[in-house]
Amino acid sequence: MNALTKRRSLIVLLVLVAITLGYLALDSAADNGSAYRASTAVTVIAICLALIKVRLIFREFMQVKNAPTVLRRLTDLWVLLIGATLLGSYFLGLAVH
Protein backbone atom coordinates (compact mmCIF):
# COMPACT_ATOMS: atom_id res chain seq x y z
CA MET A 1 0.00 0.00 0.00
CA ASN A 2 1.64 3.22 -1.10
CA ALA A 3 1.32 6.64 0.53
CA LEU A 4 -1.31 7.85 -1.94
CA THR A 5 -3.53 4.83 -1.27
CA LYS A 6 -3.19 5.26 2.49
CA ARG A 7 -4.05 8.94 2.21
CA ARG A 8 -7.08 8.20 0.01
CA SER A 9 -8.30 5.52 2.43
CA LEU A 10 -7.93 7.93 5.33
CA ILE A 11 -9.89 10.63 3.51
CA VAL A 12 -12.68 8.16 2.65
CA LEU A 13 -12.76 6.94 6.24
CA LEU A 14 -13.08 10.54 7.47
CA VAL A 15 -15.92 11.14 4.99
CA LEU A 16 -17.70 8.02 6.28
CA VAL A 17 -17.28 9.24 9.87
CA ALA A 18 -18.57 12.70 8.88
CA ILE A 19 -21.64 11.15 7.23
CA THR A 20 -22.31 9.11 10.37
CA LEU A 21 -21.94 12.15 12.63
CA GLY A 22 -24.15 14.15 10.27
CA TYR A 23 -26.84 11.51 10.53
CA LEU A 24 -26.58 11.49 14.32
CA ALA A 25 -26.96 15.27 14.39
CA LEU A 26 -29.95 15.01 12.06
CA ASP A 27 -31.48 12.29 14.20
CA SER A 28 -31.11 14.23 17.44
CA ALA A 29 -32.47 17.39 15.77
CA ALA A 30 -35.55 15.43 14.67
CA ASP A 31 -36.02 14.06 18.19
CA ASN A 32 -39.15 15.54 19.72
CA GLY A 33 -38.33 15.70 23.41
CA SER A 34 -38.09 12.09 24.52
CA ALA A 35 -40.64 10.71 22.05
CA TYR A 36 -39.30 9.58 18.70
CA ARG A 37 -41.53 10.29 15.73
CA ALA A 38 -40.97 9.05 12.21
CA SER A 39 -40.24 11.88 9.82
CA THR A 40 -40.31 11.35 6.07
CA ALA A 41 -37.46 13.80 5.47
CA VAL A 42 -35.25 12.20 8.11
CA THR A 43 -36.01 8.71 6.82
CA VAL A 44 -35.26 9.59 3.21
CA ILE A 45 -32.04 11.39 4.18
CA ALA A 46 -30.96 8.45 6.36
CA ILE A 47 -31.52 5.98 3.52
CA CYS A 48 -29.63 8.19 1.06
CA LEU A 49 -26.73 8.63 3.48
CA ALA A 50 -26.58 4.86 4.01
CA LEU A 51 -26.49 4.29 0.25
CA ILE A 52 -23.66 6.80 -0.15
CA LYS A 53 -21.74 5.02 2.58
CA VAL A 54 -22.32 1.62 0.95
CA ARG A 55 -21.04 2.91 -2.40
CA LEU A 56 -17.95 4.42 -0.80
CA ILE A 57 -17.24 1.17 1.04
CA PHE A 58 -17.72 -0.85 -2.17
CA ARG A 59 -15.37 1.39 -4.13
CA GLU A 60 -12.63 2.06 -1.62
CA PHE A 61 -12.48 -0.81 0.84
CA MET A 62 -13.72 -3.71 -1.28
CA GLN A 63 -11.44 -2.70 -4.17
CA VAL A 64 -14.27 -2.37 -6.68
CA LYS A 65 -12.63 0.79 -8.05
CA ASN A 66 -9.95 -1.42 -9.65
CA ALA A 67 -12.43 -4.07 -10.83
CA PRO A 68 -13.62 -4.49 -14.40
CA THR A 69 -16.17 -1.95 -15.60
CA VAL A 70 -18.97 -4.52 -15.56
CA LEU A 71 -18.50 -5.18 -11.84
CA ARG A 72 -18.33 -1.47 -11.05
CA ARG A 73 -21.57 -0.87 -12.93
CA LEU A 74 -23.25 -3.87 -11.30
CA THR A 75 -22.38 -2.62 -7.81
CA ASP A 76 -23.73 0.83 -8.72
CA LEU A 77 -26.89 -0.81 -10.06
CA TRP A 78 -27.21 -2.82 -6.83
CA VAL A 79 -26.98 0.37 -4.76
CA LEU A 80 -29.64 2.04 -6.91
CA LEU A 81 -31.90 -1.03 -6.79
CA ILE A 82 -31.65 -1.30 -3.01
CA GLY A 83 -32.28 2.44 -2.67
CA ALA A 84 -35.35 2.28 -4.90
CA THR A 85 -36.63 -0.76 -3.01
CA LEU A 86 -36.15 0.83 0.41
CA LEU A 87 -37.65 4.18 -0.56
CA GLY A 88 -40.45 2.52 -2.53
CA SER A 89 -41.43 0.26 0.34
CA TYR A 90 -41.29 3.20 2.76
CA PHE A 91 -43.56 5.37 0.63
CA LEU A 92 -45.87 2.45 -0.14
CA GLY A 93 -46.14 1.81 3.59
CA LEU A 94 -47.02 5.45 4.17
CA ALA A 95 -49.68 5.29 1.45
CA VAL A 96 -51.20 2.09 2.87
CA HIS A 97 -51.09 3.32 6.44
C-alpha positions as CSV (number, residue, x, y, z in Angstrom):
1,M,0.0,0.0,0.0
2,N,1.6,3.2,-1.1
3,A,1.3,6.6,0.5
4,L,-1.3,7.9,-1.9
5,T,-3.5,4.8,-1.3
6,K,-3.2,5.3,2.5
7,R,-4.1,8.9,2.2
8,R,-7.1,8.2,0.0
9,S,-8.3,5.5,2.4
10,L,-7.9,7.9,5.3
11,I,-9.9,10.6,3.5
12,V,-12.7,8.2,2.6
13,L,-12.8,6.9,6.2
14,L,-13.1,10.5,7.5
15,V,-15.9,11.1,5.0
16,L,-17.7,8.0,6.3
17,V,-17.3,9.2,9.9
18,A,-18.6,12.7,8.9
19,I,-21.6,11.1,7.2
20,T,-22.3,9.1,10.4
21,L,-21.9,12.1,12.6
22,G,-24.2,14.2,10.3
23,Y,-26.8,11.5,10.5
24,L,-26.6,11.5,14.3
25,A,-27.0,15.3,14.4
26,L,-30.0,15.0,12.1
27,D,-31.5,12.3,14.2
28,S,-31.1,14.2,17.4
29,A,-32.5,17.4,15.8
30,A,-35.6,15.4,14.7
31,D,-36.0,14.1,18.2
32,N,-39.1,15.5,19.7
33,G,-38.3,15.7,23.4
34,S,-38.1,12.1,24.5
35,A,-40.6,10.7,22.1
36,Y,-39.3,9.6,18.7
37,R,-41.5,10.3,15.7
38,A,-41.0,9.1,12.2
39,S,-40.2,11.9,9.8
40,T,-40.3,11.4,6.1
41,A,-37.5,13.8,5.5
42,V,-35.2,12.2,8.1
43,T,-36.0,8.7,6.8
44,V,-35.3,9.6,3.2
45,I,-32.0,11.4,4.2
46,A,-31.0,8.5,6.4
47,I,-31.5,6.0,3.5
48,C,-29.6,8.2,1.1
49,L,-26.7,8.6,3.5
50,A,-26.6,4.9,4.0
51,L,-26.5,4.3,0.3
52,I,-23.7,6.8,-0.1
53,K,-21.7,5.0,2.6
54,V,-22.3,1.6,0.9
55,R,-21.0,2.9,-2.4
56,L,-18.0,4.4,-0.8
57,I,-17.2,1.2,1.0
58,F,-17.7,-0.8,-2.2
59,R,-15.4,1.4,-4.1
60,E,-12.6,2.1,-1.6
61,F,-12.5,-0.8,0.8
62,M,-13.7,-3.7,-1.3
63,Q,-11.4,-2.7,-4.2
64,V,-14.3,-2.4,-6.7
65,K,-12.6,0.8,-8.0
66,N,-10.0,-1.4,-9.7
67,A,-12.4,-4.1,-10.8
68,P,-13.6,-4.5,-14.4
69,T,-16.2,-1.9,-15.6
70,V,-19.0,-4.5,-15.6
71,L,-18.5,-5.2,-11.8
72,R,-18.3,-1.5,-11.0
73,R,-21.6,-0.9,-12.9
74,L,-23.3,-3.9,-11.3
75,T,-22.4,-2.6,-7.8
76,D,-23.7,0.8,-8.7
77,L,-26.9,-0.8,-10.1
78,W,-27.2,-2.8,-6.8
79,V,-27.0,0.4,-4.8
80,L,-29.6,2.0,-6.9
81,L,-31.9,-1.0,-6.8
82,I,-31.6,-1.3,-3.0
83,G,-32.3,2.4,-2.7
84,A,-35.3,2.3,-4.9
85,T,-36.6,-0.8,-3.0
86,L,-36.2,0.8,0.4
87,L,-37.6,4.2,-0.6
88,G,-40.5,2.5,-2.5
89,S,-41.4,0.3,0.3
90,Y,-41.3,3.2,2.8
91,F,-43.6,5.4,0.6
92,L,-45.9,2.4,-0.1
93,G,-46.1,1.8,3.6
94,L,-47.0,5.5,4.2
95,A,-49.7,5.3,1.4
96,V,-51.2,2.1,2.9
97,H,-51.1,3.3,6.4
